[in-house]
Amino acid sequence: MADTYLDLVNTPLPARIAKALGLPRPSVLRRYTPGEVLASKPVLVAGSGPGADALAEELLGWDIEVRRHVLPGEKLSAAVVVLDGATRPTDLAAPMLELGQAVRMLVAGGRVVGVFRSSTDASGPTEAAARQGIDGAIRSVAHELRGGATANGIILRGDTTTTDPTTLGALRFLLSGKSAYVDGQFIEVRSAPAESIADLAASTTAAGEGVPDQPLARKTAVVTGAARGIGAKIAEVLARDGARIVAVDVPAAGEQLVEVANRVGGTALQLDITEPDAGARILDHVGRRFGRLDILVHNAGITRDKLLANMDASRWDSVIAVNIASQLRMNEQVLASPVFSDTGRIVSLASTSGIAGNRGQSNYAASKAGVIGMVRAQAAVFDGAGRTINAVAPGFIETDMTAKIPALTRQVARRLSSLQQGGLPVDVAETIAFLASDAAAGVNGQVVRVCGQNLVGA
């Protein structure tokens, strides 16, 4: 559903009125367009030490103008603050204060990215305090930005460096228009096994020139719940990036499913994912037509909202059956099959309801929190191997479902995020496409919120 208020306040007269009255003034977000320039203005790399120096040198190869210090009056596309060497809380002052100068100079839709090490890997409480302090600082910066700008972080795990291909893959995503509605989030990255990254991706993730327009070329992707809404958009974006699509949905949505499959040049598979043999049928379909399954996106989901005091078994059981039990069963079948690639990707749809809870959604929140638990447990099994499993947790996304929310409630939900607007299905799809790519080979067991830095339940 269109956000009429957003459209209004981005025209001259209503914008002046909104400013005079102190009303929210959400900006039109910078979303990805094929062939986009990653950074039309210089990018600041703040921070001292080998990690910052190496990253600045790498970015020069991306055909980007790089600055190591803020220049008075110069506009910036992005500011990357590198704090991988921070060992004490006092180490944060100089680079963060320089970042403070840089955010004044960001263009509309600018990006701030922090790069630092995990407090989990710290050698002691002082180092852990410094690293966790960076987390809090970047989240706060995200709340301060305007003009559709975002602030996110990349957390280096283990011996991962600032120029590791997986670090650079995450950085490219966060600098691009593909991360428009990802704000105040942190992506943990590890060095990926060499065999898990295709030769093309390994060379081009780290280079600005030659980055493939279709990073999912020759890969086969299954998307459940693909007949409409977010699922249809996921299928479209994965196809845009080169994947061969198998669109899955219930027989009742067959006509819409076929339309989506035809639109993306894929195949349609009508089945109920709650059936015991759903995973086996998907594997048989993929195996006969394509030989290999590279990407499985668990998007299918339902809501049956009621206050717990009014909840009945039918509502509870149906949501659990579709949203989590089916995924567990299908994953078990997929992982036991030789059809699933050794470098396969599983991406599940969670929700901010599963993180923060939401009134009247105890069943839905249980199912989506269950998805998060499943992803984290499976990631531990995958760790160090070529496969990955991650989750995307949407917040308020403009869909047919959210269009049914009462008008006033819908407006409040839109304005509560740092970006002061709801997201679009494409925002969820872009994040899934990143997690499905070779560039995310070092991202495993993560839950990336696509919520504009808000925890309003989906």
C-alpha positions as CSV (number, residue, x, y, z in Angstrom):
1,M,0.0,0.0,0.0
2,A,1.4,3.4,-0.9
3,D,2.6,5.7,1.9
4,T,0.7,8.9,0.8
5,Y,2.2,10.9,3.6
6,L,5.8,10.1,2.5
7,D,5.0,11.2,-1.0
8,L,3.5,14.4,0.2
9,V,6.3,15.5,2.5
10,N,8.8,15.0,-0.4
11,T,7.1,17.8,-2.4
12,P,8.1,21.4,-1.7
13,L,5.0,23.0,0.0
14,P,4.0,20.1,2.2
15,A,7.7,19.6,3.2
16,R,7.8,23.2,4.4
17,I,4.6,22.8,6.3
18,A,5.8,19.6,7.9
19,K,9.0,21.3,8.9
20,A,7.2,24.3,10.4
21,L,4.9,22.0,12.4
22,G,7.7,19.7,13.6
23,L,6.1,16.7,11.8
24,P,8.1,13.6,10.7
25,R,9.7,14.1,7.3
26,P,10.7,10.7,6.0
27,S,12.9,10.7,2.9
28,V,12.6,8.6,-0.2
29,L,15.2,5.8,0.3
30,R,18.0,5.1,-2.1
31,R,17.2,1.6,-3.3
32,Y,19.2,-0.5,-5.8
33,T,18.9,0.0,-9.5
34,P,20.9,-2.2,-11.9
35,G,24.1,-0.6,-12.9
36,E,24.1,1.8,-9.9
37,V,27.2,3.6,-8.9
38,L,28.2,2.4,-5.4
39,A,29.4,5.8,-4.3
40,S,29.0,8.9,-6.4
41,K,30.9,11.0,-3.8
42,P,34.1,10.2,-1.8
43,V,34.0,7.6,1.0
44,L,35.7,8.3,4.3
45,V,37.7,5.5,5.9
46,A,38.1,6.7,9.5
47,G,40.4,5.0,12.0
48,S,44.1,4.3,12.3
49,G,46.0,1.0,12.2
50,P,46.7,-1.7,9.6
51,G,43.1,-2.7,9.3
52,A,41.9,0.8,8.3
53,D,44.9,1.3,5.9
54,A,44.3,-2.1,4.2
55,L,40.6,-1.4,3.7
56,A,41.2,2.1,2.3
57,E,43.7,0.6,-0.2
58,E,41.1,-2.1,-1.1
59,L,38.4,0.5,-1.7
60,L,40.6,2.4,-4.1
61,G,40.3,-0.7,-6.4
62,W,36.5,-0.3,-6.4
63,D,36.8,2.8,-8.4
64,I,35.8,4.9,-5.4
65,E,37.4,8.1,-4.2
66,V,38.7,7.4,-0.7
67,R,39.4,9.9,2.1
68,R,41.3,9.1,5.2
69,H,40.2,12.3,6.9
70,V,37.3,14.7,6.7
71,L,37.8,17.6,4.3
72,P,35.9,20.8,5.1
73,G,32.8,21.2,3.0
74,E,33.2,18.0,1.0
75,K,30.1,15.8,0.6
76,L,30.5,12.1,1.3
77,S,28.6,9.1,0.0
78,A,29.6,7.0,3.0
79,A,31.8,6.9,6.1
80,V,33.4,3.6,7.2
81,V,34.9,3.7,10.7
82,V,37.4,0.9,11.3
83,L,37.9,0.0,14.9
84,D,39.3,-3.6,14.6
85,G,42.2,-2.7,16.7
86,A,40.3,-1.2,19.7
87,T,41.3,-2.8,23.0
88,R,40.2,-0.1,25.5
89,P,37.1,2.1,25.6
90,T,39.3,5.1,25.3
91,D,40.3,4.0,21.8
92,L,36.9,4.9,20.5
93,A,37.1,8.6,21.0
94,A,39.2,9.9,18.1
95,P,37.6,7.8,15.2
96,M,34.0,8.3,16.6
97,L,34.4,12.0,16.9
98,E,35.8,12.1,13.3
99,L,32.7,10.1,12.3
100,G,30.6,12.8,14.0
101,Q,32.1,15.4,11.6
102,A,31.5,13.1,8.6
103,V,27.8,12.5,9.2
104,R,27.2,16.2,8.7
105,M,28.5,15.8,5.2
106,L,26.6,12.7,4.1
107,V,24.5,13.0,1.0
108,A,20.9,11.9,1.0
109,G,20.8,8.1,1.3
110,G,24.4,8.1,2.7
111,R,25.9,5.1,4.5
112,V,27.8,4.7,7.8
113,V,29.4,1.3,8.4
114,G,31.4,0.3,11.5
115,V,34.0,-2.5,11.2
116,F,35.1,-4.0,14.5
117,R,35.8,-7.3,16.3
118,S,33.4,-9.3,18.3
119,S,33.2,-8.9,22.1
120,T,32.7,-12.7,22.2
121,D,36.3,-13.1,21.0
122,A,37.8,-10.5,23.4
123,S,40.8,-11.4,25.6
124,G,39.3,-9.8,28.7
125,P,36.7,-7.4,30.2
126,T,38.5,-4.2,29.0
127,E,38.7,-5.4,25.4
128,A,35.1,-6.7,25.6
129,A,33.9,-3.3,26.9
130,A,35.6,-1.5,24.0
131,R,34.1,-3.8,21.4
132,Q,30.6,-3.8,22.9
133,G,30.9,0.0,23.2
134,I,31.2,0.3,19.4
135,D,28.0,-1.6,19.0
136,G,26.1,0.9,21.2
137,A,27.7,3.8,19.5
138,I,26.8,2.7,16.0
139,R,23.2,1.9,16.9
140,S,22.9,5.4,18.4
141,V,24.4,7.0,15.3
142,A,21.7,5.2,13.2
143,H,19.0,6.9,15.3
144,E,20.6,10.3,14.6
145,L,20.9,10.2,10.8
146,R,18.5,11.9,8.5
147,G,17.8,12.0,4.7
148,G,17.4,8.3,4.4
149,A,20.9,7.6,5.6
150,T,21.7,4.4,7.5
151,A,24.3,3.1,9.9
152,N,25.2,-0.6,10.3
153,G,28.2,-2.7,11.4
154,I,30.4,-5.6,10.3
155,I,31.6,-7.7,13.2
156,L,34.8,-9.7,12.5
157,R,34.9,-13.1,14.1
158,G,38.1,-15.1,14.7
159,D,41.0,-14.2,12.5
160,T,38.9,-12.5,9.8
161,T,40.5,-9.4,8.5
162,T,39.1,-6.1,7.1
163,T,40.0,-7.2,3.6
164,D,38.7,-10.8,3.8
165,P,36.4,-11.5,0.8
166,T,33.5,-12.1,3.2
167,T,34.1,-8.7,4.9
168,L,34.2,-7.0,1.6
169,G,31.0,-8.7,0.4
170,A,29.1,-7.5,3.5
171,L,30.6,-4.0,3.1
172,R,29.5,-3.8,-0.6
173,F,25.9,-4.9,0.4
174,L,25.7,-2.3,3.2
175,L,27.1,0.5,1.0
176,S,24.7,-0.3,-1.8
177,G,21.1,0.6,-2.4
178,K,20.2,-3.0,-1.6
179,S,20.4,-2.3,2.1
180,A,18.0,0.7,2.0
181,Y,15.8,-0.6,4.9
182,V,18.6,-2.3,6.9
183,D,19.5,0.1,9.7
184,G,21.2,-0.2,13.1
185,Q,22.1,-3.8,12.2
186,F,25.3,-5.9,12.6
187,I,26.5,-8.7,10.4
188,E,29.0,-11.1,11.8
189,V,31.5,-12.5,9.2
190,R,34.1,-15.3,9.3
191,S,36.7,-16.3,6.8
192,A,35.0,-18.8,4.5
193,P,36.6,-22.0,3.3
194,A,38.1,-21.4,-0.1
195,E,36.1,-24.2,-1.7
196,S,32.8,-22.5,-0.6
197,I,33.4,-19.4,-2.7
198,A,33.2,-19.6,-6.5
199,D,36.3,-18.4,-8.3
200,L,34.4,-15.6,-9.9
201,A,33.0,-14.3,-6.6
202,A,36.3,-14.7,-4.8
203,S,38.0,-12.4,-7.2
204,T,35.2,-9.9,-7.8
205,T,34.0,-9.4,-4.3
206,A,37.2,-7.6,-3.5
207,A,37.3,-5.6,-6.7
208,G,35.1,-2.8,-7.8
209,E,35.3,-3.5,-11.5
210,G,33.9,-6.7,-12.8
211,V,31.5,-7.4,-10.0
212,P,28.9,-9.7,-11.7
213,D,25.5,-8.3,-12.5
214,Q,24.1,-11.8,-11.8
215,P,25.8,-13.1,-8.7
216,L,23.4,-16.0,-8.5
217,A,24.0,-17.2,-12.1
218,R,23.7,-21.0,-12.6
219,K,22.2,-21.4,-9.2
220,T,18.8,-23.0,-8.5
221,A,16.6,-21.5,-5.9
222,V,13.4,-22.7,-4.3
223,V,11.1,-20.0,-2.8
224,T,8.1,-21.2,-0.7
225,G,5.1,-19.0,-0.4
226,A,6.0,-17.4,-3.8
227,A,2.6,-16.7,-5.2
228,R,2.2,-13.2,-3.7
229,G,3.7,-10.4,-1.6
230,I,7.2,-10.8,-0.2
231,G,7.6,-14.3,-1.7
232,A,6.8,-13.1,-5.2
233,K,9.3,-10.3,-4.8
234,I,12.0,-12.7,-3.5
235,A,11.5,-14.8,-6.6
236,E,11.8,-11.8,-8.8
237,V,15.0,-10.5,-7.2
238,L,16.7,-13.9,-7.1
239,A,15.8,-14.3,-10.8
240,R,17.2,-10.8,-11.5
241,D,20.5,-11.9,-10.0
242,G,20.6,-14.9,-12.3
243,A,19.0,-17.8,-10.3
244,R,16.7,-20.4,-11.8
245,I,13.5,-20.2,-9.7
246,V,11.3,-23.0,-8.5
247,A,8.2,-21.1,-7.1
248,V,6.3,-23.1,-4.4
249,D,2.9,-22.4,-3.0
250,V,-0.4,-24.2,-2.1
251,P,-2.7,-25.4,-4.9
252,A,-5.3,-22.8,-3.9
253,A,-2.8,-20.1,-5.1
254,G,-2.0,-22.0,-8.3
255,E,-3.1,-19.3,-10.8
256,Q,-1.0,-16.6,-9.1
257,L,1.9,-19.0,-8.6
258,V,2.0,-19.8,-12.3
259,E,1.9,-16.0,-13.1
260,V,5.0,-15.5,-10.8
261,A,6.8,-18.4,-12.3
262,N,6.2,-17.3,-15.8
263,R,7.3,-13.7,-14.9
264,V,10.7,-14.9,-13.6
265,G,11.2,-17.6,-16.2
266,G,11.0,-20.3,-13.6
267,T,8.8,-23.4,-12.8
268,A,5.8,-23.6,-10.4
269,L,5.3,-26.4,-7.9
270,Q,2.0,-26.5,-6.2
271,L,2.1,-28.3,-2.8
272,D,1.3,-27.8,0.9
273,I,4.5,-27.5,2.8
274,T,2.9,-29.0,5.9
275,E,2.6,-32.3,4.1
276,P,5.2,-34.9,5.4
277,D,6.7,-35.4,1.9
278,A,6.9,-31.7,0.9
279,G,10.7,-31.7,1.1
280,A,11.0,-34.9,-0.8
281,R,8.7,-33.6,-3.6
282,I,10.7,-30.3,-3.8
283,L,14.0,-32.3,-4.1
284,D,12.5,-34.6,-6.8
285,H,11.3,-31.6,-8.8
286,V,14.6,-29.8,-8.6
287,G,16.7,-32.9,-9.2
288,R,14.8,-33.9,-12.3
289,R,14.9,-30.4,-13.8
290,F,18.1,-28.9,-12.6
291,G,20.1,-31.5,-10.9
292,R,21.1,-29.5,-7.9
293,L,19.5,-27.2,-5.2
294,D,21.7,-24.3,-4.3
295,I,19.3,-22.0,-2.4
296,L,16.2,-22.7,-0.2
297,V,14.2,-19.8,0.9
298,H,11.6,-20.6,3.6
299,N,9.2,-17.7,3.1
300,A,5.8,-19.4,3.4
301,G,4.0,-18.2,6.6
302,I,0.6,-17.4,8.0
303,T,-0.8,-15.4,10.9
304,R,-3.8,-16.3,13.0
305,D,-3.8,-13.5,15.5
306,K,-5.7,-13.5,18.8
307,L,-4.9,-12.5,22.4
308,L,-3.6,-15.6,24.2
309,A,-6.7,-15.5,26.5
310,N,-8.9,-16.0,23.3
311,M,-6.5,-18.3,21.5
312,D,-7.7,-21.8,20.4
313,A,-5.8,-24.9,19.4
314,S,-6.6,-24.5,15.8
315,R,-5.1,-21.1,15.5
316,W,-2.1,-22.0,17.5
317,D,-1.4,-25.3,15.8
318,S,-1.8,-24.0,12.2
319,V,0.7,-21.2,12.7
320,I,3.3,-23.6,14.2
321,A,2.7,-26.1,11.5
322,V,3.3,-23.7,8.6
323,N,5.9,-21.3,10.1
324,I,8.3,-23.6,11.8
325,A,7.4,-27.3,11.9
326,S,7.4,-27.5,8.1
327,Q,10.8,-25.8,7.9
328,L,12.3,-28.3,10.4
329,R,11.0,-31.3,8.5
330,M,12.0,-29.9,5.1
331,N,15.5,-29.0,6.3
332,E,16.0,-32.5,7.6
333,Q,15.0,-34.0,4.2
334,V,17.1,-31.4,2.2
335,L,20.2,-31.9,4.3
336,A,20.0,-35.7,3.9
337,S,19.8,-35.4,0.1
338,P,22.7,-35.4,-2.4
339,V,20.7,-32.9,-4.5
340,F,21.5,-30.1,-2.0
341,S,24.7,-28.4,-2.9
342,D,27.8,-28.6,-0.7
343,T,27.8,-24.8,-0.8
344,G,24.0,-24.6,-0.3
345,R,22.3,-21.6,1.3
346,I,19.2,-21.8,3.5
347,V,17.5,-18.5,4.3
348,S,14.4,-18.4,6.6
349,L,11.9,-15.6,7.2
350,A,11.7,-14.8,10.8
351,S,10.1,-11.6,12.1
352,T,10.7,-8.8,14.6
353,S,7.7,-10.3,16.5
354,G,10.0,-13.3,17.2
355,I,12.6,-11.0,18.7
356,A,10.5,-8.5,20.7
357,G,7.1,-10.1,20.8
358,N,3.9,-8.4,19.6
359,R,0.5,-8.1,21.2
360,G,-2.0,-10.7,20.0
361,Q,0.7,-12.7,18.2
362,S,1.9,-15.2,20.8
363,N,1.5,-18.1,18.3
364,Y,3.2,-16.2,15.5
365,A,6.0,-14.9,17.8
366,A,6.6,-18.4,19.0
367,S,6.9,-19.7,15.5
368,K,9.3,-16.9,14.4
369,A,11.4,-17.1,17.5
370,G,11.5,-20.8,16.7
371,V,12.9,-20.0,13.3
372,I,15.7,-18.1,15.0
373,G,16.5,-20.9,17.3
374,M,16.5,-23.4,14.5
375,V,18.9,-21.2,12.4
376,R,21.4,-20.8,15.3
377,A,21.4,-24.5,16.1
378,Q,21.9,-25.6,12.5
379,A,24.6,-22.9,11.9
380,A,26.7,-24.6,14.6
381,V,26.6,-27.8,12.5
382,F,27.4,-25.9,9.3
383,D,30.3,-23.9,10.9
384,G,33.5,-24.3,9.0
385,A,31.8,-26.0,6.1
386,G,30.6,-24.6,2.8
387,R,26.9,-24.4,3.7
388,T,25.2,-21.6,5.5
389,I,21.8,-20.9,7.1
390,N,20.6,-17.5,8.1
391,A,17.4,-15.6,8.8
392,V,15.9,-12.3,7.8
393,A,13.5,-10.6,10.3
394,P,11.2,-8.1,8.6
395,G,9.6,-5.3,10.6
396,F,6.8,-3.2,9.3
397,I,6.7,-4.0,5.5
398,E,4.1,-2.5,3.2
399,T,2.1,-5.6,2.2
400,D,-1.5,-6.7,1.8
401,M,-1.4,-7.9,5.4
402,T,-0.2,-4.6,6.8
403,A,-2.7,-2.7,4.6
404,K,-5.4,-4.3,6.7
405,I,-4.1,-2.7,9.9
406,P,-6.3,0.3,11.0
407,A,-5.2,3.5,9.3
408,L,-4.0,5.3,12.5
409,T,-2.1,2.3,13.8
410,R,-0.5,1.9,10.4
411,Q,0.7,5.5,10.4
412,V,2.2,5.2,13.9
413,A,4.0,1.9,13.0
414,R,5.5,3.6,9.9
415,R,6.8,6.6,11.7
416,L,8.4,4.7,14.7
417,S,11.4,3.5,12.8
418,S,14.6,5.5,12.5
419,L,13.7,5.9,8.8
420,Q,10.2,7.0,9.6
421,Q,8.5,4.7,7.1
422,G,7.6,1.2,6.3
423,G,9.8,-1.0,4.2
424,L,8.9,-2.6,0.9
425,P,8.9,-6.3,-0.1
426,V,12.0,-5.6,-2.2
427,D,14.0,-4.6,0.9
428,V,13.4,-8.1,2.3
429,A,14.2,-9.7,-1.0
430,E,17.5,-7.8,-1.4
431,T,18.8,-9.0,2.0
432,I,17.8,-12.6,1.2
433,A,19.6,-12.3,-2.2
434,F,22.8,-11.1,-0.4
435,L,22.6,-14.0,2.1
436,A,22.1,-16.5,-0.7
437,S,25.2,-15.3,-2.6
438,D,28.8,-16.4,-2.6
439,A,29.7,-13.0,-1.1
440,A,27.9,-14.1,2.1
441,A,29.8,-17.4,2.4
442,G,31.2,-16.2,5.8
443,V,27.8,-15.2,7.2
444,N,26.3,-18.1,9.1
445,G,23.7,-18.3,11.8
446,Q,22.8,-14.6,11.6
447,V,19.4,-12.9,12.0
448,V,19.4,-9.7,9.9
449,R,16.5,-7.4,10.8
450,V,15.0,-5.5,7.9
451,C,13.0,-3.0,9.9
452,G,14.5,0.5,9.5
453,Q,15.8,0.2,13.1
454,N,12.5,-0.6,14.7
455,L,11.0,-3.6,16.5
456,V,7.4,-3.1,15.5
457,G,6.0,-6.6,14.9
458,A,5.3,-7.7,11.4
